[in-house]
């Protein structure tokens, strides 16, 4: 039974990571994509000016 307790934590982490990747991929695009892109561009432009 030691092998079961040794494999459970990495297996749980792998499954959790898979759900995280799935959530990130599914949240891309959609109705808010243009708004999010505009906000990201504005933030990049602001930080670009601050670096100069």
C-alpha distance matrix in Angstrom:
0.0 3.8 5.4 5.3 6.8 8.8 10.3 11.2 14.1 15.8 15.6 17.1 19.7 20.6 21.2 23.2 25.2 26.0 27.4 29.3 30.9 31.7 33.4 35.4 36.6 37.6 39.5 41.7 45.1 46.4 49.3 48.8 48.6 52.2 52.1 49.0 50.5 53.8 52.0 50.1 53.4 55.2 52.6 52.7 56.5 56.5 54.2 56.2 59.4 57.9 56.9 60.5
3.8 0.0 3.8 5.4 5.3 6.2 8.8 10.3 12.4 14.0 14.6 16.3 18.3 19.4 20.6 22.3 24.0 25.2 26.8 28.3 29.9 31.2 32.8 34.4 35.8 37.1 38.8 40.9 44.4 45.9 48.8 48.1 47.7 51.3 51.1 47.8 49.2 52.4 50.5 48.4 51.7 53.4 50.7 50.7 54.5 54.4 51.9 53.9 57.1 55.5 54.3 57.9
5.4 3.8 0.0 3.8 5.5 5.0 6.2 8.7 11.2 11.9 12.2 14.5 16.4 16.9 18.3 20.4 21.7 22.7 24.6 26.3 27.5 28.7 30.6 32.2 33.3 34.7 36.6 38.5 42.0 43.6 46.6 46.0 45.5 49.1 49.1 45.8 47.1 50.4 48.7 46.5 49.6 51.6 49.0 48.8 52.6 52.8 50.4 52.1 55.4 54.0 52.8 56.3
5.3 5.4 3.8 0.0 3.8 5.3 5.3 6.2 9.4 10.8 10.3 12.0 14.6 15.3 16.0 18.1 19.9 20.7 22.2 24.1 25.6 26.5 28.2 30.2 31.3 32.4 34.3 36.5 39.9 41.2 44.2 43.7 43.4 47.0 47.0 43.8 45.3 48.6 46.9 45.0 48.2 50.1 47.6 47.6 51.4 51.6 49.3 51.3 54.5 53.2 52.2 55.8
6.8 5.3 5.5 3.8 0.0 3.8 5.6 5.5 7.5 9.9 10.4 11.3 13.5 15.1 16.0 17.4 19.3 20.8 22.0 23.5 25.3 26.6 27.9 29.6 31.2 32.4 33.9 36.2 39.7 41.0 43.9 43.1 42.8 46.4 46.1 42.9 44.5 47.6 45.6 43.7 47.1 48.7 46.0 46.2 50.0 49.9 47.6 49.7 52.8 51.2 50.3 54.0
8.8 6.2 5.0 5.3 3.8 0.0 3.8 5.8 6.9 8.0 9.4 11.2 12.5 13.8 15.5 17.0 18.2 19.8 21.6 22.7 24.2 25.8 27.4 28.7 30.2 31.8 33.3 35.3 38.9 40.5 43.5 42.6 42.0 45.5 45.3 42.0 43.3 46.5 44.6 42.4 45.6 47.4 44.6 44.5 48.3 48.4 45.9 47.8 51.0 49.5 48.3 51.9
10.3 8.8 6.2 5.3 5.6 3.8 0.0 3.8 5.9 5.8 6.1 8.7 10.3 10.8 12.3 14.4 15.6 16.6 18.6 20.1 21.3 22.7 24.6 26.0 27.2 28.7 30.5 32.4 35.9 37.6 40.6 39.9 39.3 42.9 42.9 39.6 40.9 44.2 42.5 40.4 43.5 45.5 43.0 42.8 46.6 46.9 44.5 46.3 49.6 48.4 47.3 50.8
11.2 10.3 8.7 6.2 5.5 5.8 3.8 0.0 3.8 5.7 5.1 6.0 8.6 9.9 10.5 12.1 14.1 15.3 16.6 18.2 20.0 21.1 22.5 24.3 25.8 26.9 28.6 30.8 34.3 35.6 38.5 37.8 37.6 41.2 41.0 37.8 39.4 42.6 40.8 38.9 42.2 44.0 41.5 41.7 45.5 45.6 43.5 45.5 48.7 47.4 46.6 50.2
14.1 12.4 11.2 9.4 7.5 6.9 5.9 3.8 0.0 3.8 5.4 5.2 6.2 8.6 10.0 10.5 12.2 14.2 15.5 16.3 18.3 20.0 21.0 22.5 24.4 25.7 27.0 29.1 32.7 34.3 37.0 36.0 35.7 39.2 38.8 35.5 37.0 40.1 38.1 36.2 39.5 41.2 38.5 38.7 42.5 42.4 40.2 42.3 45.4 44.0 43.1 46.8
15.8 14.0 11.9 10.8 9.9 8.0 5.8 5.7 3.8 0.0 3.8 5.5 5.0 6.1 8.6 9.7 10.3 12.2 14.3 15.0 16.3 18.2 19.8 20.9 22.4 24.2 25.6 27.4 31.0 32.8 35.8 34.8 34.1 37.6 37.5 34.1 35.4 38.6 36.9 34.7 37.8 39.7 37.1 37.0 40.8 41.0 38.7 40.5 43.8 42.6 41.5 45.1
15.6 14.6 12.2 10.3 10.4 9.4 6.1 5.1 5.4 3.8 0.0 3.8 5.4 5.1 6.2 8.5 9.8 10.6 12.5 14.2 15.4 16.6 18.5 20.1 21.2 22.6 24.5 26.4 29.9 31.4 34.5 33.9 33.3 36.9 37.0 33.9 35.2 38.5 37.0 35.0 38.2 40.2 37.9 37.9 41.7 42.1 40.0 41.8 45.2 44.1 43.2 46.7
17.1 16.3 14.5 12.0 11.3 11.2 8.7 6.0 5.2 5.5 3.8 0.0 3.8 5.5 5.2 6.1 8.5 9.9 10.7 12.3 14.3 15.4 16.5 18.4 20.1 21.1 22.6 24.9 28.4 29.7 32.6 31.8 31.6 35.2 35.0 31.9 33.6 36.7 35.0 33.3 36.6 38.4 36.1 36.4 40.2 40.3 38.4 40.5 43.7 42.6 42.0 45.6
19.7 18.3 16.4 14.6 13.5 12.5 10.3 8.6 6.2 5.0 5.4 3.8 0.0 3.8 5.5 5.0 6.0 8.5 9.9 10.3 12.2 14.1 15.1 16.4 18.3 19.8 21.0 23.0 26.6 28.3 31.1 30.1 29.6 33.1 32.8 29.5 31.0 34.2 32.4 30.4 33.7 35.5 33.0 33.2 36.9 37.1 35.1 37.1 40.3 39.1 38.4 42.0
20.6 19.4 16.9 15.3 15.1 13.8 10.8 9.9 8.6 6.1 5.1 5.5 3.8 0.0 3.8 5.4 5.1 6.2 8.7 9.8 10.6 12.3 14.2 15.4 16.5 18.3 20.0 21.7 25.2 27.1 30.2 29.4 28.6 32.2 32.4 29.1 30.3 33.7 32.3 30.1 33.2 35.4 33.2 33.0 36.8 37.4 35.4 37.1 40.5 39.6 38.7 42.2
21.2 20.6 18.3 16.0 16.0 15.5 12.3 10.5 10.0 8.6 6.2 5.2 5.5 3.8 0.0 3.8 5.4 5.0 6.4 8.7 10.0 10.6 12.4 14.4 15.5 16.5 18.5 20.6 24.0 25.3 28.4 27.9 27.5 31.2 31.4 28.4 29.8 33.2 31.9 30.1 33.4 35.5 33.5 33.6 37.4 37.9 36.3 38.1 41.4 40.7 40.1 43.6
23.2 22.3 20.4 18.1 17.4 17.0 14.4 12.1 10.5 9.7 8.5 6.1 5.0 5.4 3.8 0.0 3.8 5.4 5.1 6.2 8.7 9.8 10.6 12.4 14.3 15.3 16.6 18.9 22.4 23.8 26.6 25.8 25.5 29.1 28.9 25.9 27.6 30.8 29.1 27.5 30.9 32.7 30.6 31.0 34.7 35.1 33.4 35.5 38.7 37.8 37.4 41.0
25.2 24.0 21.7 19.9 19.3 18.2 15.6 14.1 12.2 10.3 9.8 8.5 6.0 5.1 5.4 3.8 0.0 3.8 5.4 4.9 6.2 8.5 9.8 10.6 12.3 14.1 15.4 17.1 20.7 22.6 25.6 24.6 23.8 27.4 27.4 24.1 25.4 28.7 27.3 25.3 28.5 30.5 28.4 28.4 32.2 32.7 30.9 32.8 36.1 35.3 34.7 38.2
26.0 25.2 22.7 20.7 20.8 19.8 16.6 15.3 14.2 12.2 10.6 9.9 8.5 6.2 5.0 5.4 3.8 0.0 3.8 5.4 5.2 6.1 8.6 10.0 10.7 12.2 14.3 15.9 19.3 21.1 24.3 23.8 23.0 26.7 27.1 24.1 25.3 28.8 27.7 25.9 28.9 31.3 29.5 29.5 33.1 34.0 32.5 34.1 37.5 37.1 36.5 39.8
27.4 26.8 24.6 22.2 22.0 21.6 18.6 16.6 15.5 14.3 12.5 10.7 9.9 8.7 6.4 5.1 5.4 3.8 0.0 3.8 5.5 5.0 6.1 8.6 9.9 10.4 12.2 14.6 17.9 19.1 22.0 21.6 21.3 25.1 25.2 22.4 24.1 27.4 26.3 24.8 28.1 30.2 28.5 29.0 32.6 33.3 32.0 33.9 37.1 36.7 36.5 39.9
29.3 28.3 26.3 24.1 23.5 22.7 20.1 18.2 16.3 15.0 14.2 12.3 10.3 9.8 8.7 6.2 4.9 5.4 3.8 0.0 3.8 5.4 5.1 6.2 8.7 9.9 10.7 12.8 16.5 18.1 20.9 19.8 19.4 23.0 22.9 19.8 21.4 24.6 23.2 21.6 24.9 26.9 25.0 25.5 29.1 29.7 28.4 30.3 33.5 33.0 32.8 36.2
30.9 29.9 27.5 25.6 25.3 24.2 21.3 20.0 18.3 16.3 15.4 14.3 12.2 10.6 10.0 8.7 6.2 5.2 5.5 3.8 0.0 3.8 5.4 5.1 6.2 8.6 10.0 11.1 14.7 16.9 20.1 19.3 18.1 21.7 22.2 19.1 20.1 23.6 22.7 20.7 23.7 26.1 24.5 24.5 28.1 29.1 27.8 29.3 32.7 32.5 32.1 35.3
31.7 31.2 28.7 26.5 26.6 25.8 22.7 21.1 20.0 18.2 16.6 15.4 14.1 12.3 10.6 9.8 8.5 6.1 5.0 5.4 3.8 0.0 3.8 5.5 5.2 6.1 8.6 10.3 13.5 15.0 18.3 18.1 17.3 21.1 21.8 19.1 20.4 23.9 23.3 21.8 24.8 27.2 26.0 26.2 29.7 30.8 29.9 31.4 34.7 34.7 34.6 37.7
33.4 32.8 30.6 28.2 27.9 27.4 24.6 22.5 21.0 19.8 18.5 16.5 15.1 14.2 12.4 10.6 9.8 8.6 6.1 5.1 5.4 3.8 0.0 3.8 5.5 5.2 6.1 8.9 12.1 13.2 16.1 15.5 15.3 19.1 19.2 16.6 18.4 21.7 20.7 19.7 22.9 24.9 23.7 24.4 27.8 28.7 27.9 29.8 32.9 32.8 33.0 36.1
35.4 34.4 32.2 30.2 29.6 28.7 26.0 24.3 22.5 20.9 20.1 18.4 16.4 15.4 14.4 12.4 10.6 10.0 8.6 6.2 5.1 5.5 3.8 0.0 3.8 5.5 5.3 6.7 10.4 12.4 15.4 14.2 13.3 16.9 17.1 14.1 15.5 18.9 18.0 16.5 19.6 21.9 20.6 21.0 24.4 25.4 24.6 26.3 29.4 29.5 29.5 32.6
36.6 35.8 33.3 31.3 31.2 30.2 27.2 25.8 24.4 22.4 21.2 20.1 18.3 16.5 15.5 14.3 12.3 10.7 9.9 8.7 6.2 5.2 5.5 3.8 0.0 3.8 5.5 5.5 8.8 11.1 14.6 14.2 12.7 16.4 17.4 14.8 15.6 19.3 19.1 17.5 20.2 22.9 22.1 22.1 25.4 26.9 26.2 27.4 30.7 31.2 31.1 33.9
37.6 37.1 34.7 32.4 32.4 31.8 28.7 26.9 25.7 24.2 22.6 21.1 19.8 18.3 16.5 15.3 14.1 12.2 10.4 9.9 8.6 6.1 5.2 5.5 3.8 0.0 3.8 5.5 7.9 8.9 12.3 12.5 11.9 15.7 16.7 14.6 16.0 19.4 19.4 18.5 21.3 23.7 23.2 23.7 26.8 28.2 27.9 29.4 32.4 32.9 33.2 36.0
39.5 38.8 36.6 34.3 33.9 33.3 30.5 28.6 27.0 25.6 24.5 22.6 21.0 20.0 18.5 16.6 15.4 14.3 12.2 10.7 10.0 8.6 6.1 5.3 5.5 3.8 0.0 3.8 6.4 7.5 10.3 9.6 9.3 13.1 13.4 11.2 13.1 16.3 15.9 15.3 18.3 20.4 19.9 20.8 23.8 24.9 24.9 26.5 29.4 29.8 30.4 33.2
41.7 40.9 38.5 36.5 36.2 35.3 32.4 30.8 29.1 27.4 26.4 24.9 23.0 21.7 20.6 18.9 17.1 15.9 14.6 12.8 11.1 10.3 8.9 6.7 5.5 5.5 3.8 0.0 3.8 6.6 9.7 9.0 7.2 10.9 12.1 9.8 10.7 14.2 14.4 13.5 15.9 18.5 18.3 18.7 21.6 23.2 23.2 24.4 27.4 28.2 28.6 31.2
45.1 44.4 42.0 39.9 39.7 38.9 35.9 34.3 32.7 31.0 29.9 28.4 26.6 25.2 24.0 22.4 20.7 19.3 17.9 16.5 14.7 13.5 12.1 10.4 8.8 7.9 6.4 3.8 0.0 3.8 6.8 6.9 4.8 8.3 10.2 9.1 9.6 12.9 14.0 13.6 15.5 18.1 18.7 19.1 21.5 23.4 24.0 24.9 27.6 28.9 29.5 31.7
46.4 45.9 43.6 41.2 41.0 40.5 37.6 35.6 34.3 32.8 31.4 29.7 28.3 27.1 25.3 23.8 22.6 21.1 19.1 18.1 16.9 15.0 13.2 12.4 11.1 8.9 7.5 6.6 3.8 0.0 3.8 5.6 5.6 8.7 10.2 10.2 11.5 14.1 15.2 15.7 17.6 19.7 20.6 21.5 23.6 25.3 26.3 27.4 29.8 31.1 32.1 34.3
49.3 48.8 46.6 44.2 43.9 43.5 40.6 38.5 37.0 35.8 34.5 32.6 31.1 30.2 28.4 26.6 25.6 24.3 22.0 20.9 20.1 18.3 16.1 15.4 14.6 12.3 10.3 9.7 6.8 3.8 0.0 3.8 5.7 7.5 8.4 9.6 11.4 13.0 14.2 15.6 17.3 18.8 20.1 21.6 23.2 24.7 26.1 27.4 29.4 30.8 32.1 34.2
48.8 48.1 46.0 43.7 43.1 42.6 39.9 37.8 36.0 34.8 33.9 31.8 30.1 29.4 27.9 25.8 24.6 23.8 21.6 19.8 19.3 18.1 15.5 14.2 14.2 12.5 9.6 9.0 6.9 5.6 3.8 0.0 3.8 5.7 5.3 6.1 8.6 10.0 10.7 12.2 14.2 15.5 16.5 18.3 20.0 21.2 22.6 24.1 26.1 27.2 28.7 30.9
48.6 47.7 45.5 43.4 42.8 42.0 39.3 37.6 35.7 34.1 33.3 31.6 29.6 28.6 27.5 25.5 23.8 23.0 21.3 19.4 18.1 17.3 15.3 13.3 12.7 11.9 9.3 7.2 4.8 5.6 5.7 3.8 0.0 3.8 5.5 5.2 6.0 8.5 9.9 10.4 12.1 14.1 15.3 16.3 18.1 19.9 21.0 22.1 24.4 25.8 26.9 28.9
52.2 51.3 49.1 47.0 46.4 45.5 42.9 41.2 39.2 37.6 36.9 35.2 33.1 32.2 31.2 29.1 27.4 26.7 25.1 23.0 21.7 21.1 19.1 16.9 16.4 15.7 13.1 10.9 8.3 8.7 7.5 5.7 3.8 0.0 3.8 5.5 5.1 6.1 8.6 9.9 10.4 12.2 14.2 15.2 16.3 18.3 20.0 20.7 22.6 24.4 25.8 27.4
52.1 51.1 49.1 47.0 46.1 45.3 42.9 41.0 38.8 37.5 37.0 35.0 32.8 32.4 31.4 28.9 27.4 27.1 25.2 22.9 22.2 21.8 19.2 17.1 17.4 16.7 13.4 12.1 10.2 10.2 8.4 5.3 5.5 3.8 0.0 3.8 5.5 5.2 6.3 8.7 9.9 10.6 12.4 14.3 15.4 16.6 18.5 19.9 21.4 22.8 24.6 26.4
49.0 47.8 45.8 43.8 42.9 42.0 39.6 37.8 35.5 34.1 33.9 31.9 29.5 29.1 28.4 25.9 24.1 24.1 22.4 19.8 19.1 19.1 16.6 14.1 14.8 14.6 11.2 9.8 9.1 10.2 9.6 6.1 5.2 5.5 3.8 0.0 3.8 5.4 5.1 6.1 8.6 9.9 10.6 12.2 14.2 15.3 16.6 18.1 20.2 21.2 22.6 24.9
50.5 49.2 47.1 45.3 44.5 43.3 40.9 39.4 37.0 35.4 35.2 33.6 31.0 30.3 29.8 27.6 25.4 25.3 24.1 21.4 20.1 20.4 18.4 15.5 15.6 16.0 13.1 10.7 9.6 11.5 11.4 8.6 6.0 5.1 5.5 3.8 0.0 3.8 5.4 5.1 6.1 8.5 9.8 10.4 12.1 14.2 15.4 16.1 18.4 20.0 21.1 22.9
53.8 52.4 50.4 48.6 47.6 46.5 44.2 42.6 40.1 38.6 38.5 36.7 34.2 33.7 33.2 30.8 28.7 28.8 27.4 24.6 23.6 23.9 21.7 18.9 19.3 19.4 16.3 14.2 12.9 14.1 13.0 10.0 8.5 6.1 5.2 5.4 3.8 0.0 3.8 5.5 5.1 6.1 8.6 9.8 10.5 12.2 14.3 15.1 16.7 18.5 20.1 21.6
52.0 50.5 48.7 46.9 45.6 44.6 42.5 40.8 38.1 36.9 37.0 35.0 32.4 32.3 31.9 29.1 27.3 27.7 26.3 23.2 22.7 23.3 20.7 18.0 19.1 19.4 15.9 14.4 14.0 15.2 14.2 10.7 9.9 8.6 6.3 5.1 5.4 3.8 0.0 3.8 5.5 5.1 6.2 8.6 9.9 10.6 12.4 14.1 15.6 16.7 18.5 20.6
50.1 48.4 46.5 45.0 43.7 42.4 40.4 38.9 36.2 34.7 35.0 33.3 30.4 30.1 30.1 27.5 25.3 25.9 24.8 21.6 20.7 21.8 19.7 16.5 17.5 18.5 15.3 13.5 13.6 15.7 15.6 12.2 10.4 9.9 8.7 6.1 5.1 5.5 3.8 0.0 3.8 5.4 5.1 6.1 8.6 9.9 10.6 12.0 14.4 15.4 16.5 18.8
53.4 51.7 49.6 48.2 47.1 45.6 43.5 42.2 39.5 37.8 38.2 36.6 33.7 33.2 33.4 30.9 28.5 28.9 28.1 24.9 23.7 24.8 22.9 19.6 20.2 21.3 18.3 15.9 15.5 17.6 17.3 14.2 12.1 10.4 9.9 8.6 6.1 5.1 5.5 3.8 0.0 3.8 5.4 5.0 6.1 8.6 10.0 10.3 12.4 14.3 15.4 17.0
55.2 53.4 51.6 50.1 48.7 47.4 45.5 44.0 41.2 39.7 40.2 38.4 35.5 35.4 35.5 32.7 30.5 31.3 30.2 26.9 26.1 27.2 24.9 21.9 22.9 23.7 20.4 18.5 18.1 19.7 18.8 15.5 14.1 12.2 10.6 9.9 8.5 6.1 5.1 5.4 3.8 0.0 3.8 5.5 5.1 6.2 8.7 9.7 10.8 12.5 14.5 16.0
52.6 50.7 49.0 47.6 46.0 44.6 43.0 41.5 38.5 37.1 37.9 36.1 33.0 33.2 33.5 30.6 28.4 29.5 28.5 25.0 24.5 26.0 23.7 20.6 22.1 23.2 19.9 18.3 18.7 20.6 20.1 16.5 15.3 14.2 12.4 10.6 9.8 8.6 6.2 5.1 5.4 3.8 0.0 3.8 5.4 5.1 6.2 8.4 10.0 10.7 12.5 14.8
52.7 50.7 48.8 47.6 46.2 44.5 42.8 41.7 38.7 37.0 37.9 36.4 33.2 33.0 33.6 31.0 28.4 29.5 29.0 25.5 24.5 26.2 24.4 21.0 22.1 23.7 20.8 18.7 19.1 21.5 21.6 18.3 16.3 15.2 14.3 12.2 10.4 9.8 8.6 6.1 5.0 5.5 3.8 0.0 3.8 5.4 5.2 5.9 8.7 9.9 10.6 12.8
56.5 54.5 52.6 51.4 50.0 48.3 46.6 45.5 42.5 40.8 41.7 40.2 36.9 36.8 37.4 34.7 32.2 33.1 32.6 29.1 28.1 29.7 27.8 24.4 25.4 26.8 23.8 21.6 21.5 23.6 23.2 20.0 18.1 16.3 15.4 14.2 12.1 10.5 9.9 8.6 6.1 5.1 5.4 3.8 0.0 3.8 5.6 5.0 6.3 8.7 10.1 11.2
56.5 54.4 52.8 51.6 49.9 48.4 46.9 45.6 42.4 41.0 42.1 40.3 37.1 37.4 37.9 35.1 32.7 34.0 33.3 29.7 29.1 30.8 28.7 25.4 26.9 28.2 24.9 23.2 23.4 25.3 24.7 21.2 19.9 18.3 16.6 15.3 14.2 12.2 10.6 9.9 8.6 6.2 5.1 5.4 3.8 0.0 3.8 5.4 5.3 6.4 8.9 10.5
54.2 51.9 50.4 49.3 47.6 45.9 44.5 43.5 40.2 38.7 40.0 38.4 35.1 35.4 36.3 33.4 30.9 32.5 32.0 28.4 27.8 29.9 27.9 24.6 26.2 27.9 24.9 23.2 24.0 26.3 26.1 22.6 21.0 20.0 18.5 16.6 15.4 14.3 12.4 10.6 10.0 8.7 6.2 5.2 5.6 3.8 0.0 3.8 5.4 5.0 6.3 9.0
56.2 53.9 52.1 51.3 49.7 47.8 46.3 45.5 42.3 40.5 41.8 40.5 37.1 37.1 38.1 35.5 32.8 34.1 33.9 30.3 29.3 31.4 29.8 26.3 27.4 29.4 26.5 24.4 24.9 27.4 27.4 24.1 22.1 20.7 19.9 18.1 16.1 15.1 14.1 12.0 10.3 9.7 8.4 5.9 5.0 5.4 3.8 0.0 3.8 5.5 5.3 6.8
59.4 57.1 55.4 54.5 52.8 51.0 49.6 48.7 45.4 43.8 45.2 43.7 40.3 40.5 41.4 38.7 36.1 37.5 37.1 33.5 32.7 34.7 32.9 29.4 30.7 32.4 29.4 27.4 27.6 29.8 29.4 26.1 24.4 22.6 21.4 20.2 18.4 16.7 15.6 14.4 12.4 10.8 10.0 8.7 6.3 5.3 5.4 3.8 0.0 3.8 5.4 5.4
57.9 55.5 54.0 53.2 51.2 49.5 48.4 47.4 44.0 42.6 44.1 42.6 39.1 39.6 40.7 37.8 35.3 37.1 36.7 33.0 32.5 34.7 32.8 29.5 31.2 32.9 29.8 28.2 28.9 31.1 30.8 27.2 25.8 24.4 22.8 21.2 20.0 18.5 16.7 15.4 14.3 12.5 10.7 9.9 8.7 6.4 5.0 5.5 3.8 0.0 3.8 5.5
56.9 54.3 52.8 52.2 50.3 48.3 47.3 46.6 43.1 41.5 43.2 42.0 38.4 38.7 40.1 37.4 34.7 36.5 36.5 32.8 32.1 34.6 33.0 29.5 31.1 33.2 30.4 28.6 29.5 32.1 32.1 28.7 26.9 25.8 24.6 22.6 21.1 20.1 18.5 16.5 15.4 14.5 12.5 10.6 10.1 8.9 6.3 5.3 5.4 3.8 0.0 3.8
60.5 57.9 56.3 55.8 54.0 51.9 50.8 50.2 46.8 45.1 46.7 45.6 42.0 42.2 43.6 41.0 38.2 39.8 39.9 36.2 35.3 37.7 36.1 32.6 33.9 36.0 33.2 31.2 31.7 34.3 34.2 30.9 28.9 27.4 26.4 24.9 22.9 21.6 20.6 18.8 17.0 16.0 14.8 12.8 11.2 10.5 9.0 6.8 5.4 5.5 3.8 0.0
